[in-house]
């Protein structure tokens, strides 16, 4: 058995962080060190991670100085694995990879490779090159002003080309994405975004019709040899619907079919061909009008729902450690087994998932023990944490009633 002499350093403080810390704890019984700007309920009162609050952690000098301090403190005893759990931290790691890889295990592609998919207009060019479908799109630049010529109809989706820059210019009422029904609202929203300091491009895109159940999510692990090792394709049956959370996965079924496998092969070829490395999360929507799956984006990190991969038996922490620490060969796996993941109460899932057949399948999987919730970890359930999770569940019932009715 390999000696456990490594420690994960996780950057951010949300469900993504907790899920990754849980994966390391389940696999190796070790605590992760979490770096964050502030505390978050989902990671508070946890026994599986240690917290280090660092103001202005998003700033490059602070980020690098903090990591240097951690390296000096721990590197003599442990191999340190650096993992970003939010886009901006992954970008910071990639931008400083040459320095950081002398101190840490850095399971990420080079910045030039990341840039191919971080900027959405570049990403859509890649989609065209690799024969992946995507919604009709206009790349908006500030120079266009009010001269917006669309070759598709409203409603449209408006989102930043560079989410990292967009999040650095946050403002009250800011949305992750905007669903817009007319030109006047589109122009007013663009003005508000640019007035608050964002200076990159925006994506105006045809809104693909369909509810949450038309969304799909592909979790990917690409090895240090730039070959895909793991693909887990899921049907997102329910999303968050608050302005800040809209589009975030809340409940997902693993959904392997031969049709999905063909799409996975295309994405696999793209990632391998551009020299990608590490974790990725693909957002996809099925368009019933033409029967095609439309690519929205590839996130350069594990997705919010990535614990479904670990919960289903393919521990992502083990993939990283076996690859980068123990240098074990890894075989390609497309996950085919049915499994259900959620991060909202089952009562919310049963109420708001509209397809009775899918609800019946979820209930069957729950009964069979083939389901998981990212935050309910039996080995990390103090009274304070259990109370927080119970209140969080109650709040989800309120939020879904507010935004979806019933």
C-alpha positions, 0 to 999 in steps of 0.5 A: 500500500502506498504511504499517504504523504500528500495534502490537497490545497483547495482554492474557493469555499463552496460545494465544489470545494467540499465535494473535493475535500470529501473525495480526498477524505473518503479515499485517504482519510486526510484533511484538505487545506482550504484557501478562501476569502471568507467563510461559507456555510457549506464548508463551516463546522467541517471535520474533513478540512482546515480553513485559511482565510486570506483577504484579496486571495484573488489578487495575483501577488497575494495568491502567490505569496500565500502559496509560497508560505504554505509551501515553506510550511509543509513541503518538507513533510508532504507532497502538495496538490494544488486544485482550484475549485472556481474558474478564477483560481484555476486561471491564476494557477494556469497563468503561474504554472511554470512557477507553481509546478516547482512547488506543487502538483499542478494538474492543469493544462498550460495557459495557452491551452486553457485560453482556447476554451475559457474565452467563449468566442474562441471556444465556439470556433473550436466547436465548429472545427470539431463538428460540435453543434452550438446555438446561433451566436453573436460576439458583442464588443463594446465598440458596437454600442447600440448597433446590434444586428442579430440574425436570430430572434428573441428570446436570447441569452446574454453571458460574459465571454470571460467569466473570470473578468466578469466576476471581478466586476460584480455588482448588485443585481448581477446575474450569472446569465441573463434571459432577455426578451427584447432589444431594449432590455438587451441594450440596457443590460449591456450598458449596466454590465459595462458601466460596472467595469467589465471590458471584455466581450459578451455573448448574445446567443439564441435561447435554446427552448426547453426546461431544466431536463433538456440540460446535460453535464459531462464531467471529464478527467484528462490525464497528465499524458493528455489522454481522456481517462474518465467521462461521466455524462449526466442529465440535469433534471433540476437547476438552481433558479435564483439570479446568482445560481441560475443554471447551476446543477441541483439534481442530475442522473447519470445518462449513458446512451449510444447517442451520448457516447458519440457526443462524448467521443467528439469532446474527447477528441477535441480535448486530446487534440488541443493538449488539455489536462486535468478536470473539465465540465461541459455544459450541453443542452438538447434542442428538440427543434433539430434533435441536436445537442448544443454545446454551451461551454467547457469549464476548466475545472470540475463541475459543481455536481462532480461528487456524482462521479465520486459517489458513483464509485470513481473517486476523482481524488484517486484519479489525480493522486494515481496519475500525478503522485503515484504515476499509475497508468489509467484506462479510459472509462465511460461511466454507464451505471445509473446513479443519481446525484442531488444537492437539494432535498429529495422533496424539492426534486420530486416536486419540481422534476416534471417527468414522472418516469424520471421521478420514478427512476430517481426513487428506485435508485434512492431505494437501491442506495445508488444516489448521493448528496454532496453535503451529507457525509456521515463522517462529517456530521456534527450537531452544528453542521447537521443543523445548518444542512437542515436549515439549508434544506428548508430554505431550498423549499422556499427558494423553489416556491418563490421562483418556480411556484407550486 
